[in-house]
């Protein structure tokens, strides 16, 4: 049974730098997502480290944090039925070379690091990630 969920989406620095925000937002809207909140921000590396804390033991952690804080990003709260899973399917595999045709990462991703978008990987993490950027 499907239910309305919210998920966090980030348009990463490589996509913002290439002025792809509106194109990517249109893809979400065309797939039935509502964009409830959005803002364009630049975060410091220490904030990126907090955001990606779940990955801190992994070898790519430092590069990931440096990259996310390297330029402006657009953070959004997306909503629809099964938002977390549907967003992950729409984004495609982390490595754009492995992503299915028609996914955002296949279309816009440059590399495994510069893969244009981030999305929450679970309903629990979506809540944590949304609160991270949108503390009311």
MODELLER restraints for C-alpha pairs under 7 A, 6 or more apart:
rsr = mdl.restraints
at = mdl.atoms
rsr.add(forms.Gaussian(group=physical.xy_distance, feature=features.Distance(at['CA:2:A'], at['CA:81:A']), mean=5.76, stdev=0.5))
rsr.add(forms.Gaussian(group=physical.xy_distance, feature=features.Distance(at['CA:2:A'], at['CA:82:A']), mean=5.89, stdev=0.5))
rsr.add(forms.Gaussian(group=physical.xy_distance, feature=features.Distance(at['CA:3:A'], at['CA:81:A']), mean=4.94, stdev=0.5))
rsr.add(forms.Gaussian(group=physical.xy_distance, feature=features.Distance(at['CA:3:A'], at['CA:82:A']), mean=5.95, stdev=0.5))
rsr.add(forms.Gaussian(group=physical.xy_distance, feature=features.Distance(at['CA:4:A'], at['CA:79:A']), mean=6.80, stdev=0.5))
rsr.add(forms.Gaussian(group=physical.xy_distance, feature=features.Distance(at['CA:4:A'], at['CA:80:A']), mean=5.13, stdev=0.5))
rsr.add(forms.Gaussian(group=physical.xy_distance, feature=features.Distance(at['CA:4:A'], at['CA:81:A']), mean=4.12, stdev=0.5))
rsr.add(forms.Gaussian(group=physical.xy_distance, feature=features.Distance(at['CA:4:A'], at['CA:82:A']), mean=6.17, stdev=0.5))
rsr.add(forms.Gaussian(group=physical.xy_distance, feature=features.Distance(at['CA:5:A'], at['CA:79:A']), mean=5.63, stdev=0.5))
rsr.add(forms.Gaussian(group=physical.xy_distance, feature=features.Distance(at['CA:5:A'], at['CA:80:A']), mean=5.75, stdev=0.5))
rsr.add(forms.Gaussian(group=physical.xy_distance, feature=features.Distance(at['CA:5:A'], at['CA:81:A']), mean=5.83, stdev=0.5))
rsr.add(forms.Gaussian(group=physical.xy_distance, feature=features.Distance(at['CA:5:A'], at['CA:82:A']), mean=5.77, stdev=0.5))
rsr.add(forms.Gaussian(group=physical.xy_distance, feature=features.Distance(at['CA:5:A'], at['CA:83:A']), mean=5.23, stdev=0.5))
rsr.add(forms.Gaussian(group=physical.xy_distance, feature=features.Distance(at['CA:6:A'], at['CA:77:A']), mean=6.46, stdev=0.5))
rsr.add(forms.Gaussian(group=physical.xy_distance, feature=features.Distance(at['CA:6:A'], at['CA:78:A']), mean=5.49, stdev=0.5))
rsr.add(forms.Gaussian(group=physical.xy_distance, feature=features.Distance(at['CA:6:A'], at['CA:79:A']), mean=4.41, stdev=0.5))
rsr.add(forms.Gaussian(group=physical.xy_distance, feature=features.Distance(at['CA:6:A'], at['CA:80:A']), mean=6.81, stdev=0.5))
rsr.add(forms.Gaussian(group=physical.xy_distance, feature=features.Distance(at['CA:6:A'], at['CA:83:A']), mean=5.87, stdev=0.5))
rsr.add(forms.Gaussian(group=physical.xy_distance, feature=features.Distance(at['CA:6:A'], at['CA:126:A']), mean=6.92, stdev=0.5))
rsr.add(forms.Gaussian(group=physical.xy_distance, feature=features.Distance(at['CA:7:A'], at['CA:77:A']), mean=5.77, stdev=0.5))
rsr.add(forms.Gaussian(group=physical.xy_distance, feature=features.Distance(at['CA:7:A'], at['CA:78:A']), mean=5.32, stdev=0.5))
rsr.add(forms.Gaussian(group=physical.xy_distance, feature=features.Distance(at['CA:7:A'], at['CA:79:A']), mean=6.49, stdev=0.5))
rsr.add(forms.Gaussian(group=physical.xy_distance, feature=features.Distance(at['CA:7:A'], at['CA:83:A']), mean=6.03, stdev=0.5))
rsr.add(forms.Gaussian(group=physical.xy_distance, feature=features.Distance(at['CA:7:A'], at['CA:84:A']), mean=5.46, stdev=0.5))
rsr.add(forms.Gaussian(group=physical.xy_distance, feature=features.Distance(at['CA:7:A'], at['CA:119:A']), mean=7.00, stdev=0.5))
rsr.add(forms.Gaussian(group=physical.xy_distance, feature=features.Distance(at['CA:7:A'], at['CA:120:A']), mean=5.91, stdev=0.5))
rsr.add(forms.Gaussian(group=physical.xy_distance, feature=features.Distance(at['CA:7:A'], at['CA:126:A']), mean=4.89, stdev=0.5))
rsr.add(forms.Gaussian(group=physical.xy_distance, feature=features.Distance(at['CA:8:A'], at['CA:76:A']), mean=5.81, stdev=0.5))
rsr.add(forms.Gaussian(group=physical.xy_distance, feature=features.Distance(at['CA:8:A'], at['CA:77:A']), mean=4.88, stdev=0.5))
rsr.add(forms.Gaussian(group=physical.xy_distance, feature=features.Distance(at['CA:8:A'], at['CA:78:A']), mean=6.23, stdev=0.5))
rsr.add(forms.Gaussian(group=physical.xy_distance, feature=features.Distance(at['CA:8:A'], at['CA:119:A']), mean=5.63, stdev=0.5))
rsr.add(forms.Gaussian(group=physical.xy_distance, feature=features.Distance(at['CA:8:A'], at['CA:120:A']), mean=5.57, stdev=0.5))
rsr.add(forms.Gaussian(group=physical.xy_distance, feature=features.Distance(at['CA:8:A'], at['CA:126:A']), mean=5.68, stdev=0.5))
rsr.add(forms.Gaussian(group=physical.xy_distance, feature=features.Distance(at['CA:8:A'], at['CA:129:A']), mean=6.33, stdev=0.5))
rsr.add(forms.Gaussian(group=physical.xy_distance, feature=features.Distance(at['CA:8:A'], at['CA:130:A']), mean=5.63, stdev=0.5))
rsr.add(forms.Gaussian(group=physical.xy_distance, feature=features.Distance(at['CA:9:A'], at['CA:75:A']), mean=5.89, stdev=0.5))
rsr.add(forms.Gaussian(group=physical.xy_distance, feature=features.Distance(at['CA:9:A'], at['CA:76:A']), mean=5.16, stdev=0.5))
rsr.add(forms.Gaussian(group=physical.xy_distance, feature=features.Distance(at['CA:9:A'], at['CA:77:A']), mean=6.33, stdev=0.5))
rsr.add(forms.Gaussian(group=physical.xy_distance, feature=features.Distance(at['CA:9:A'], at['CA:78:A']), mean=6.86, stdev=0.5))
rsr.add(forms.Gaussian(group=physical.xy_distance, feature=features.Distance(at['CA:9:A'], at['CA:117:A']), mean=6.93, stdev=0.5))
rsr.add(forms.Gaussian(group=physical.xy_distance, feature=features.Distance(at['CA:9:A'], at['CA:118:A']), mean=5.51, stdev=0.5))
rsr.add(forms.Gaussian(group=physical.xy_distance, feature=features.Distance(at['CA:9:A'], at['CA:119:A']), mean=4.61, stdev=0.5))
rsr.add(forms.Gaussian(group=physical.xy_distance, feature=features.Distance(at['CA:9:A'], at['CA:120:A']), mean=6.93, stdev=0.5))
rsr.add(forms.Gaussian(group=physical.xy_distance, feature=features.Distance(at['CA:10:A'], at['CA:73:A']), mean=6.67, stdev=0.5))
rsr.add(forms.Gaussian(group=physical.xy_distance, feature=features.Distance(at['CA:10:A'], at['CA:74:A']), mean=5.57, stdev=0.5))
rsr.add(forms.Gaussian(group=physical.xy_distance, feature=features.Distance(at['CA:10:A'], at['CA:75:A']), mean=4.53, stdev=0.5))
rsr.add(forms.Gaussian(group=physical.xy_distance, feature=features.Distance(at['CA:10:A'], at['CA:76:A']), mean=6.26, stdev=0.5))
rsr.add(forms.Gaussian(group=physical.xy_distance, feature=features.Distance(at['CA:10:A'], at['CA:117:A']), mean=5.42, stdev=0.5))
rsr.add(forms.Gaussian(group=physical.xy_distance, feature=features.Distance(at['CA:10:A'], at['CA:118:A']), mean=4.88, stdev=0.5))
rsr.add(forms.Gaussian(group=physical.xy_distance, feature=features.Distance(at['CA:10:A'], at['CA:119:A']), mean=6.52, stdev=0.5))
rsr.add(forms.Gaussian(group=physical.xy_distance, feature=features.Distance(at['CA:11:A'], at['CA:21:A']), mean=6.80, stdev=0.5))
rsr.add(forms.Gaussian(group=physical.xy_distance, feature=features.Distance(at['CA:11:A'], at['CA:73:A']), mean=5.65, stdev=0.5))
rsr.add(forms.Gaussian(group=physical.xy_distance, feature=features.Distance(at['CA:11:A'], at['CA:74:A']), mean=5.00, stdev=0.5))
rsr.add(forms.Gaussian(group=physical.xy_distance, feature=features.Distance(at['CA:11:A'], at['CA:75:A']), mean=6.50, stdev=0.5))
rsr.add(forms.Gaussian(group=physical.xy_distance, feature=features.Distance(at['CA:11:A'], at['CA:116:A']), mean=5.88, stdev=0.5))
rsr.add(forms.Gaussian(group=physical.xy_distance, feature=features.Distance(at['CA:11:A'], at['CA:117:A']), mean=4.67, stdev=0.5))
rsr.add(forms.Gaussian(group=physical.xy_distance, feature=features.Distance(at['CA:11:A'], at['CA:118:A']), mean=6.66, stdev=0.5))
rsr.add(forms.Gaussian(group=physical.xy_distance, feature=features.Distance(at['CA:12:A'], at['CA:68:A']), mean=6.63, stdev=0.5))
rsr.add(forms.Gaussian(group=physical.xy_distance, feature=features.Distance(at['CA:12:A'], at['CA:73:A']), mean=5.14, stdev=0.5))
rsr.add(forms.Gaussian(group=physical.xy_distance, feature=features.Distance(at['CA:12:A'], at['CA:74:A']), mean=6.94, stdev=0.5))
rsr.add(forms.Gaussian(group=physical.xy_distance, feature=features.Distance(at['CA:12:A'], at['CA:116:A']), mean=4.96, stdev=0.5))
rsr.add(forms.Gaussian(group=physical.xy_distance, feature=features.Distance(at['CA:12:A'], at['CA:117:A']), mean=5.32, stdev=0.5))
rsr.add(forms.Gaussian(group=physical.xy_distance, feature=features.Distance(at['CA:13:A'], at['CA:68:A']), mean=6.60, stdev=0.5))
rsr.add(forms.Gaussian(group=physical.xy_distance, feature=features.Distance(at['CA:13:A'], at['CA:70:A']), mean=6.75, stdev=0.5))
rsr.add(forms.Gaussian(group=physical.xy_distance, feature=features.Distance(at['CA:13:A'], at['CA:71:A']), mean=5.13, stdev=0.5))
rsr.add(forms.Gaussian(group=physical.xy_distance, feature=features.Distance(at['CA:13:A'], at['CA:72:A']), mean=5.64, stdev=0.5))
rsr.add(forms.Gaussian(group=physical.xy_distance, feature=features.Distance(at['CA:13:A'], at['CA:73:A']), mean=5.39, stdev=0.5))
rsr.add(forms.Gaussian(group=physical.xy_distance, feature=features.Distance(at['CA:14:A'], at['CA:114:A']), mean=5.97, stdev=0.5))
rsr.add(forms.Gaussian(group=physical.xy_distance, feature=features.Distance(at['CA:14:A'], at['CA:116:A']), mean=5.85, stdev=0.5))
rsr.add(forms.Gaussian(group=physical.xy_distance, feature=features.Distance(at['CA:15:A'], at['CA:21:A']), mean=6.81, stdev=0.5))
rsr.add(forms.Gaussian(group=physical.xy_distance, feature=features.Distance(at['CA:15:A'], at['CA:116:A']), mean=5.03, stdev=0.5))
rsr.add(forms.Gaussian(group=physical.xy_distance, feature=features.Distance(at['CA:16:A'], at['CA:72:A']), mean=6.70, stdev=0.5))
rsr.add(forms.Gaussian(group=physical.xy_distance, feature=features.Distance(at['CA:16:A'], at['CA:73:A']), mean=6.36, stdev=0.5))
rsr.add(forms.Gaussian(group=physical.xy_distance, feature=features.Distance(at['CA:32:A'], at['CA:80:A']), mean=6.80, stdev=0.5))
rsr.add(forms.Gaussian(group=physical.xy_distance, feature=features.Distance(at['CA:33:A'], at['CA:78:A']), mean=5.94, stdev=0.5))
rsr.add(forms.Gaussian(group=physical.xy_distance, feature=features.Distance(at['CA:33:A'], at['CA:79:A']), mean=5.50, stdev=0.5))
rsr.add(forms.Gaussian(group=physical.xy_distance, feature=features.Distance(at['CA:33:A'], at['CA:80:A']), mean=5.30, stdev=0.5))
rsr.add(forms.Gaussian(group=physical.xy_distance, feature=features.Distance(at['CA:34:A'], at['CA:78:A']), mean=5.53, stdev=0.5))
rsr.add(forms.Gaussian(group=physical.xy_distance, feature=features.Distance(at['CA:34:A'], at['CA:79:A']), mean=5.13, stdev=0.5))
rsr.add(forms.Gaussian(group=physical.xy_distance, feature=features.Distance(at['CA:34:A'], at['CA:80:A']), mean=6.56, stdev=0.5))
rsr.add(forms.Gaussian(group=physical.xy_distance, feature=features.Distance(at['CA:35:A'], at['CA:76:A']), mean=6.54, stdev=0.5))
rsr.add(forms.Gaussian(group=physical.xy_distance, feature=features.Distance(at['CA:35:A'], at['CA:77:A']), mean=5.82, stdev=0.5))
rsr.add(forms.Gaussian(group=physical.xy_distance, feature=features.Distance(at['CA:35:A'], at['CA:78:A']), mean=4.73, stdev=0.5))
rsr.add(forms.Gaussian(group=physical.xy_distance, feature=features.Distance(at['CA:35:A'], at['CA:79:A']), mean=6.58, stdev=0.5))
rsr.add(forms.Gaussian(group=physical.xy_distance, feature=features.Distance(at['CA:36:A'], at['CA:77:A']), mean=5.44, stdev=0.5))
rsr.add(forms.Gaussian(group=physical.xy_distance, feature=features.Distance(at['CA:36:A'], at['CA:78:A']), mean=6.00, stdev=0.5))
rsr.add(forms.Gaussian(group=physical.xy_distance, feature=features.Distance(at['CA:36:A'], at['CA:79:A']), mean=6.92, stdev=0.5))
rsr.add(forms.Gaussian(group=physical.xy_distance, feature=features.Distance(at['CA:37:A'], at['CA:76:A']), mean=5.48, stdev=0.5))
rsr.add(forms.Gaussian(group=physical.xy_distance, feature=features.Distance(at['CA:37:A'], at['CA:77:A']), mean=5.20, stdev=0.5))
rsr.add(forms.Gaussian(group=physical.xy_distance, feature=features.Distance(at['CA:38:A'], at['CA:74:A']), mean=6.82, stdev=0.5))
rsr.add(forms.Gaussian(group=physical.xy_distance, feature=features.Distance(at['CA:38:A'], at['CA:75:A']), mean=5.53, stdev=0.5))
rsr.add(forms.Gaussian(group=physical.xy_distance, feature=features.Distance(at['CA:38:A'], at['CA:76:A']), mean=4.22, stdev=0.5))
rsr.add(forms.Gaussian(group=physical.xy_distance, feature=features.Distance(at['CA:38:A'], at['CA:77:A']), mean=6.50, stdev=0.5))
rsr.add(forms.Gaussian(group=physical.xy_distance, feature=features.Distance(at['CA:39:A'], at['CA:74:A']), mean=5.62, stdev=0.5))
rsr.add(forms.Gaussian(group=physical.xy_distance, feature=features.Distance(at['CA:39:A'], at['CA:75:A']), mean=5.61, stdev=0.5))
rsr.add(forms.Gaussian(group=physical.xy_distance, feature=features.Distance(at['CA:39:A'], at['CA:76:A']), mean=6.73, stdev=0.5))
rsr.add(forms.Gaussian(group=physical.xy_distance, feature=features.Distance(at['CA:40:A'], at['CA:72:A']), mean=6.58, stdev=0.5))
rsr.add(forms.Gaussian(group=physical.xy_distance, feature=features.Distance(at['CA:40:A'], at['CA:73:A']), mean=5.62, stdev=0.5))
rsr.add(forms.Gaussian(group=physical.xy_distance, feature=features.Distance(at['CA:40:A'], at['CA:74:A']), mean=4.32, stdev=0.5))
rsr.add(forms.Gaussian(group=physical.xy_distance, feature=features.Distance(at['CA:40:A'], at['CA:75:A']), mean=6.44, stdev=0.5))
rsr.add(forms.Gaussian(group=physical.xy_distance, feature=features.Distance(at['CA:41:A'], at['CA:72:A']), mean=5.46, stdev=0.5))
rsr.add(forms.Gaussian(group=physical.xy_distance, feature=features.Distance(at['CA:41:A'], at['CA:73:A']), mean=5.55, stdev=0.5))
rsr.add(forms.Gaussian(group=physical.xy_distance, feature=features.Distance(at['CA:41:A'], at['CA:74:A']), mean=6.34, stdev=0.5))
rsr.add(forms.Gaussian(group=physical.xy_distance, feature=features.Distance(at['CA:42:A'], at['CA:69:A']), mean=6.51, stdev=0.5))
rsr.add(forms.Gaussian(group=physical.xy_distance, feature=features.Distance(at['CA:42:A'], at['CA:71:A']), mean=6.01, stdev=0.5))
rsr.add(forms.Gaussian(group=physical.xy_distance, feature=features.Distance(at['CA:42:A'], at['CA:72:A']), mean=4.45, stdev=0.5))
rsr.add(forms.Gaussian(group=physical.xy_distance, feature=features.Distance(at['CA:42:A'], at['CA:73:A']), mean=6.02, stdev=0.5))
rsr.add(forms.Gaussian(group=physical.xy_distance, feature=features.Distance(at['CA:43:A'], at['CA:69:A']), mean=5.22, stdev=0.5))
rsr.add(forms.Gaussian(group=physical.xy_distance, feature=features.Distance(at['CA:44:A'], at['CA:69:A']), mean=5.45, stdev=0.5))
rsr.add(forms.Gaussian(group=physical.xy_distance, feature=features.Distance(at['CA:45:A'], at['CA:65:A']), mean=5.95, stdev=0.5))
rsr.add(forms.Gaussian(group=physical.xy_distance, feature=features.Distance(at['CA:45:A'], at['CA:66:A']), mean=5.94, stdev=0.5))
rsr.add(forms.Gaussian(group=physical.xy_distance, feature=features.Distance(at['CA:45:A'], at['CA:69:A']), mean=5.26, stdev=0.5))
rsr.add(forms.Gaussian(group=physical.xy_distance, feature=features.Distance(at['CA:48:A'], at['CA:65:A']), mean=5.01, stdev=0.5))
rsr.add(forms.Gaussian(group=physical.xy_distance, feature=features.Distance(at['CA:48:A'], at['CA:68:A']), mean=6.40, stdev=0.5))
rsr.add(forms.Gaussian(group=physical.xy_distance, feature=features.Distance(at['CA:48:A'], at['CA:69:A']), mean=6.31, stdev=0.5))
rsr.add(forms.Gaussian(group=physical.xy_distance, feature=features.Distance(at['CA:49:A'], at['CA:65:A']), mean=5.58, stdev=0.5))
rsr.add(forms.Gaussian(group=physical.xy_distance, feature=features.Distance(at['CA:55:A'], at['CA:61:A']), mean=5.88, stdev=0.5))
rsr.add(forms.Gaussian(group=physical.xy_distance, feature=features.Distance(at['CA:64:A'], at['CA:113:A']), mean=6.94, stdev=0.5))
rsr.add(forms.Gaussian(group=physical.xy_distance, feature=features.Distance(at['CA:77:A'], at['CA:130:A']), mean=6.78, stdev=0.5))
rsr.add(forms.Gaussian(group=physical.xy_distance, feature=features.Distance(at['CA:84:A'], at['CA:120:A']), mean=6.40, stdev=0.5))
rsr.add(forms.Gaussian(group=physical.xy_distance, feature=features.Distance(at['CA:84:A'], at['CA:121:A']), mean=6.55, stdev=0.5))
rsr.add(forms.Gaussian(group=physical.xy_distance, feature=features.Distance(at['CA:84:A'], at['CA:122:A']), mean=6.18, stdev=0.5))
rsr.add(forms.Gaussian(group=physical.xy_distance, feature=features.Distance(at['CA:84:A'], at['CA:123:A']), mean=6.40, stdev=0.5))
rsr.add(forms.Gaussian(group=physical.xy_distance, feature=features.Distance(at['CA:87:A'], at['CA:119:A']), mean=6.69, stdev=0.5))
rsr.add(forms.Gaussian(group=physical.xy_distance, feature=features.Distance(at['CA:88:A'], at['CA:119:A']), mean=6.39, stdev=0.5))
rsr.add(forms.Gaussian(group=physical.xy_distance, feature=features.Distance(at['CA:90:A'], at['CA:103:A']), mean=5.16, stdev=0.5))
rsr.add(forms.Gaussian(group=physical.xy_distance, feature=features.Distance(at['CA:90:A'], at['CA:104:A']), mean=6.34, stdev=0.5))
rsr.add(forms.Gaussian(group=physical.xy_distance, feature=features.Distance(at['CA:91:A'], at['CA:103:A']), mean=5.33, stdev=0.5))
rsr.add(forms.Gaussian(group=physical.xy_distance, feature=features.Distance(at['CA:91:A'], at['CA:104:A']), mean=4.83, stdev=0.5))
rsr.add(forms.Gaussian(group=physical.xy_distance, feature=features.Distance(at['CA:91:A'], at['CA:105:A']), mean=5.61, stdev=0.5))
rsr.add(forms.Gaussian(group=physical.xy_distance, feature=features.Distance(at['CA:91:A'], at['CA:117:A']), mean=6.94, stdev=0.5))
rsr.add(forms.Gaussian(group=physical.xy_distance, feature=features.Distance(at['CA:92:A'], at['CA:99:A']), mean=4.87, stdev=0.5))
rsr.add(forms.Gaussian(group=physical.xy_distance, feature=features.Distance(at['CA:92:A'], at['CA:100:A']), mean=6.18, stdev=0.5))
rsr.add(forms.Gaussian(group=physical.xy_distance, feature=features.Distance(at['CA:92:A'], at['CA:103:A']), mean=5.14, stdev=0.5))
rsr.add(forms.Gaussian(group=physical.xy_distance, feature=features.Distance(at['CA:92:A'], at['CA:104:A']), mean=6.48, stdev=0.5))
rsr.add(forms.Gaussian(group=physical.xy_distance, feature=features.Distance(at['CA:92:A'], at['CA:105:A']), mean=5.69, stdev=0.5))
rsr.add(forms.Gaussian(group=physical.xy_distance, feature=features.Distance(at['CA:92:A'], at['CA:106:A']), mean=6.94, stdev=0.5))
rsr.add(forms.Gaussian(group=physical.xy_distance, feature=features.Distance(at['CA:93:A'], at['CA:99:A']), mean=4.47, stdev=0.5))
rsr.add(forms.Gaussian(group=physical.xy_distance, feature=features.Distance(at['CA:94:A'], at['CA:112:A']), mean=5.95, stdev=0.5))
rsr.add(forms.Gaussian(group=physical.xy_distance, feature=features.Distance(at['CA:94:A'], at['CA:115:A']), mean=6.78, stdev=0.5))
rsr.add(forms.Gaussian(group=physical.xy_distance, feature=features.Distance(at['CA:95:A'], at['CA:111:A']), mean=6.34, stdev=0.5))
rsr.add(forms.Gaussian(group=physical.xy_distance, feature=features.Distance(at['CA:95:A'], at['CA:112:A']), mean=4.28, stdev=0.5))
rsr.add(forms.Gaussian(group=physical.xy_distance, feature=features.Distance(at['CA:95:A'], at['CA:115:A']), mean=6.97, stdev=0.5))
rsr.add(forms.Gaussian(group=physical.xy_distance, feature=features.Distance(at['CA:96:A'], at['CA:105:A']), mean=5.06, stdev=0.5))
rsr.add(forms.Gaussian(group=physical.xy_distance, feature=features.Distance(at['CA:96:A'], at['CA:106:A']), mean=4.81, stdev=0.5))
rsr.add(forms.Gaussian(group=physical.xy_distance, feature=features.Distance(at['CA:96:A'], at['CA:109:A']), mean=5.39, stdev=0.5))
rsr.add(forms.Gaussian(group=physical.xy_distance, feature=features.Distance(at['CA:96:A'], at['CA:110:A']), mean=6.90, stdev=0.5))
rsr.add(forms.Gaussian(group=physical.xy_distance, feature=features.Distance(at['CA:96:A'], at['CA:111:A']), mean=6.19, stdev=0.5))
rsr.add(forms.Gaussian(group=physical.xy_distance, feature=features.Distance(at['CA:96:A'], at['CA:112:A']), mean=6.36, stdev=0.5))
rsr.add(forms.Gaussian(group=physical.xy_distance, feature=features.Distance(at['CA:96:A'], at['CA:115:A']), mean=6.42, stdev=0.5))
rsr.add(forms.Gaussian(group=physical.xy_distance, feature=features.Distance(at['CA:97:A'], at['CA:106:A']), mean=6.77, stdev=0.5))
rsr.add(forms.Gaussian(group=physical.xy_distance, feature=features.Distance(at['CA:99:A'], at['CA:105:A']), mean=6.48, stdev=0.5))
rsr.add(forms.Gaussian(group=physical.xy_distance, feature=features.Distance(at['CA:99:A'], at['CA:106:A']), mean=5.24, stdev=0.5))
rsr.add(forms.Gaussian(group=physical.xy_distance, feature=features.Distance(at['CA:100:A'], at['CA:106:A']), mean=6.40, stdev=0.5))
rsr.add(forms.Gaussian(group=physical.xy_distance, feature=features.Distance(at['CA:105:A'], at['CA:115:A']), mean=5.61, stdev=0.5))
rsr.add(forms.Gaussian(group=physical.xy_distance, feature=features.Distance(at['CA:105:A'], at['CA:116:A']), mean=6.37, stdev=0.5))
rsr.add(forms.Gaussian(group=physical.xy_distance, feature=features.Distance(at['CA:108:A'], at['CA:116:A']), mean=6.36, stdev=0.5))
rsr.add(forms.Gaussian(group=physical.xy_distance, feature=features.Distance(at['CA:109:A'], at['CA:115:A']), mean=4.00, stdev=0.5))
rsr.add(forms.Gaussian(group=physical.xy_distance, feature=features.Distance(at['CA:109:A'], at['CA:116:A']), mean=5.24, stdev=0.5))
rsr.add(forms.Gaussian(group=physical.xy_distance, feature=features.Distance(at['CA:120:A'], at['CA:126:A']), mean=4.99, stdev=0.5))
